[in-house]
Amino acid sequence: MSDQGVPARLFELARRAQAPDALSDHGLRARFGDPADAVIQVGQVWRARWDDVSVLLLILATEARDVLAAPVSIDPPAEDERCIVIDASSTAFAVEATVWADMAGSVPVRVLERAVDQWNETIADWILQRSGSGGDLPQGVRPGRPISDEFGPSALVRAEIADDLDALVRAPGLPAATPGEQRQDLASLLRGKLDLAALCAALDLPQPKVIRIVRGKEPLTTDQMAVVASITGLTTEQVAQSVRPLPLGLVVKAEHPRWRPAWQQRARTYGITEAQARLTASYGAYALAARETRGGEPDWDQRLREFLRDETKPAGES
Amino acid sequence: MLAVQASDDVSAGRLLRRSIRHWLIDRVRKTGEGALRRRLEQVLAADDAFERVPAGEEGAGRWRLAGTEVAPWSGRLADLVEAARAVPRVRIPQWSSSTRRSPVADKASIVAVARAAFQAAGGSLEIAQITAVFATRFPVVLDPVIVPIPADPDAVARDVDPTPEELQVAADEELDSGVAAAEIVGMLSPAERRLLPHLDDQPTIQKILGCGRSQAFYHAGRLKAKLVQLLGETEDMRAVAREVIRLCRESERDG
């Protein structure tokens, strides 16, 4: 039952194991293009990952911030009567793939990392319609074999996948504005009782940055929220809600997997988490757009690019 | 698998650990199935209630109830398992060694369960089919971990004014229960002993196992099923269950 460490020699052996060429980085680029240009489409199989949890997902439908997707497993071989099994010749995996069709659900786009295969769309269609008339299975697909032991290995695989999906759905997202939502910034909440100097000292931040925090224009870490709460007498929840949410259009762009390589690189550069890298860059892009006088919805991809470009300029360069 | 699903060492390590765990489970089950199959063949061959279908007849080499001339069965395994589960008072013998796999059941119980399966089938069965029925009916034999929990283990009423004879009987029963409980605890793995006192406390199980709620639910369910199987259908099963839980709790406290 325990999840013990892996001997280094096994880890190294697994690392050296040959994968089908279509699944190598070169193969994936040849089939799906540069990850920075990724497009999410029905019928694709994506690797979804957050922290140490990773799951393969068959995309059934797409929405702004979520996809409807069914989990897929290829190892260990496992199935039950609620699954469908895709023939090895129909996938790039070169082995049978099990689709846990009844576990299909909404998964945030922000956990999608890379498209690894493209299946015939009839498979996704069949899963979407199976609750209705069902119908014959698409070619190369067979129904999963029933399990005889409710506590057998396939049941454990099902439980593991369910927990992994729970973890992915909990992956932190960006705070998004909803129409009609009113938020009070710290300045409003404190109504003139603000001790800016004390706040700067407690947060150990320069005054301009603290002013942006007070006006709700700068994101706060959990630790910073606790500090602000202790200095101001507000609750941590009040402090958290004082941060102005981001426009939905920006959130949709920043959470798209095409930006994940940039967030992961930024996280490595600054020694922060991917979520923090995405959050702070998104607020940076938001601030950049706010300084513009042009009306209409900004080109958020462009603003994100500009923010990252300016951020990486050597000191002194204008 | 790793090449497809993992993108860094952290996620690859987690997947690899999981693969190794599943491989080990699979190996244990296969070993158990081989031992179970041999045990069943021994019992079926030695008991006059069963016979092999002779060469030249349909289904030659299969097993059937002696004196019947039935066609090979090809129905749903679940029907046979249901019939096997309906056999009352099945006993699991006590451990004779801490290193041996748990025995599936005593010989009389195996015969009774096999007979029920053959009657439900109404046909001849391959040894693999009979093995599958037993493996489902007795999951303990395929896994080194076990347990059954009564729905309400504390619901046993005690006499208010026992007579001296009743006190003696109660003392004997308590001793029997204690011995049986100790034997069962000895058949549990250290992880199961830690889990048992917390079977209705999912957050604690998650904490002990370091897993999510679905896996905690799975492991708790499996442990309950195994405990039920080990307790058997004896009159004092509730008392034994209480004692098993108490012993596990003490074992946890002692560290």
Interface residues (C-beta under 8 A of the other chain):
Chain A: M1 S2 D3 Q4 G5 V6 L10 F11 A14 R15 A17 A19 L23 S24 R47 R49 D51 D52 V53 S54 V55 L56 I74 D75 P76 F93 E113 R114 V116 P146 S148 D149 E150 F151 G152 P153 A155 L156 V157 R158 A159 E160 A162 D163 D164 D166 A167
Chain B: M1 L2 A3 V4 Q5 A6 S7 V10 S11 A12 G13 R14 L15 L16 R17 R18 S19 I20 R21 H22 W23 I25 D26 R29 L77 A78 V81 A132 A135 T136 P139 V145 S189 A191 L209 G210 C211 G212 R213 S214 Q215 F217 Y218 H219 G221 R222 A225
